[in-house]
Amino acid sequence: MNINQTTKYDIGQTVYFVSYYTSREEIPCTHCGGNYREIVNNIEYKCPYCKGGRETRRIDHYELKSGVITNIHIAVNGIDEHTDYITGDKIATNIQYCVTENRTTGNFCDIDGSSTSKYEGELYETADAAAATIKEKCKVTIEGGNL
């Protein structure tokens, strides 16, 4: 049996990817200013506008990260189609990369952390290419990150 497969990236190569996560932020009521109560005639009441509840909004975070390819997995059963959850692009591939994130502190670099699986369409050769793609596809600017 002879399997010939060409990969875009090599083991040990540094690549860039975008990490996405969400957080919640509390929105103060415009009437009570976030106190969630009113005092009328020395009696405390819940704010009639927000009823003492707290509203939140979702904040999307995009962070540029780098990592080193530690493993390459090739599916022999054919090509699978996946969707990049950040850009929404369809990725048709049978190659999956294990990328160990670079974590740098001072002059020391730790690449022994846990790895993440990425497809070719989710990886970039340069930080600028990753930032440009996210800016174009998602219409957002990504945060600095651990480069």
Residue, then its C-alpha position, 0 to 999 in steps of 0.5 A: m500500500n502506498i499513501n501519498q499525502t501532501t500537507k500544507y504545514d509541517i511538524g514543528q512549524t509555527v502557525y497562527f490561529v484565532s481563538y474565539y470565546t464569549s463573555r457577558e457584561e451587565i448593562p445598567c438600567t438607564h432609569c435607576g443607573g444600575n441601583y435596581r431600586e428607587i426610594v420614594n417617601n423613604i420607602e425602597y422599591k424595585c425600579p419600575y423599569c428594570k424591576g430589580g433585574r439585571e440585563t446582560r449582553r454578550i461580548d464576542h472576543y477574538e484573540l490571535k494565538s500562535g502554536v507549534i504543530t506537534n502531530i498531523h492526522i490524516a483520515v484514510n476514509g476520504i475527505d470530510e467537510h467542516t465549517d470554520y466556526i469563526t469565518g463560516d468558511k467550508i473546509a473540505t479536507n482529510i488533514q487535521y493538525c494538533v497545534t500546541e499553543n505557545r505560551t511565553t513568559g519573560n525569556f521562557c517559552d512553554i510548548d508543553g501545554s495541551s494541544t488543540s485540533k485545527y484544520e488547514g483552513e483554520l491555520y495561517e502562516t503569518a499573524d498578519a494573514a490571520a488578522a486580515t482574514i478575521k477582519e474581512k470575514c467577521k468584520v472585527t479587529i482581533e485582540g493582541g494575544n500571545l505572540 
